[in-house]
């Protein structure tokens, strides 16, 4: 049987802020028995670093908080040594009120006597583990060991099912056994906490992906004699949505409206603003707005929704006539689309009437340019993430000229539709020597007679 350890009255270092060392097994000259109901002992407290102690951060001995009601004043815990040979510090609380006061951040493990009555409950109450449940609520981040009477292993096993890391039998308790149990409980709690945080992180990531996927557009092109394809790659790692945005809708008169835009920046706030602008564009387009009137209203939306006055967005809109042979083009600080027609090299649409980006100039205007497309064509809208990557060993940017050359070569290889977009983004990434840091969005509209 372990030798009872005289109860020491020492103020925990976490409470006093002072260094104090109490030899295990005997009180120092200033020690005095603690009156019943008072806090307690804190044996073998290492020097605090603020007073010149030598224990480096992370190497401090373990601290055990014992919660037990011992009217006889004889502690049930024997001498404890951790894996490095240092004494394990012990604090004793006789009820949950004292436990709450002694439960500081430097406590590693709690040893709870299940015979302790829960506050407001008499012994033999219906819920025998009520006190354990209260301790688990009080200390959700701490390892907990349950102590029960010999022959009551079933109660101990139930305590583990409720949330304790392990249980011990009172009559079989000795120093080595308890020391190992404390170390095991602390490591198991750390492992459980890490697994829970990992699971929570995975769940949040899944929910974020589900949300972001739902925010990507579904083009409304029923009845249009056009094929639609899009490619999207956010610049943020582990994200599905960036500050780039695009959409396409067909209005009742048969006009097909398409747009692509880019909010400056790459964070979640920019992604959210891009979604707001896309939804606003769709609503305004279906309401009959077009060209300068639509862009002016979108600028008002941007000015009201942006986080600060430095945020702006570039935008390219096209409205394709019902016969599919001509289109109106509006540019707000955005690169001009690329058009592909039979018998001619891929080329850029006119960009001389490019207006300012949304959010830069109050009262700005955005002229609408009429362009002829012909009977058969492909129109590629893109964001600057596709052209701002590096190209070659000299470190120059790909630019619009480099993109034109790249797309012409891919067309000569017979690539069309989604294959063309996929190869364009992949080659731009390869030329950059790795991932593109900016968001990339590319939209392709094809009309065949």
RASUL-V134369 format. One record per helix or strand of 3 or more residues. SS is the DSSP state (h for helix, s for strand). FROM is the first residue (numbers start at 1). TO is the last residue. If there is no record, write none. Layout:
ss = {SS	SS}
from = {FROM	FROM}
to = {TO	TO}
//
This chain:
ss = {h	h	s	s	h	s	h	s	h	s	h	h	s	s	s	h	h	s	s	s	s	s	h	h	h	s}
from = {13	49	63	89	96	109	130	143	153	166	170	175	227	244	256	268	291	313	326	338	369	377	384	399	417	440}
to = {16	51	67	93	102	113	138	148	162	169	172	215	233	250	263	286	305	320	332	340	372	382	386	412	432	447}
//
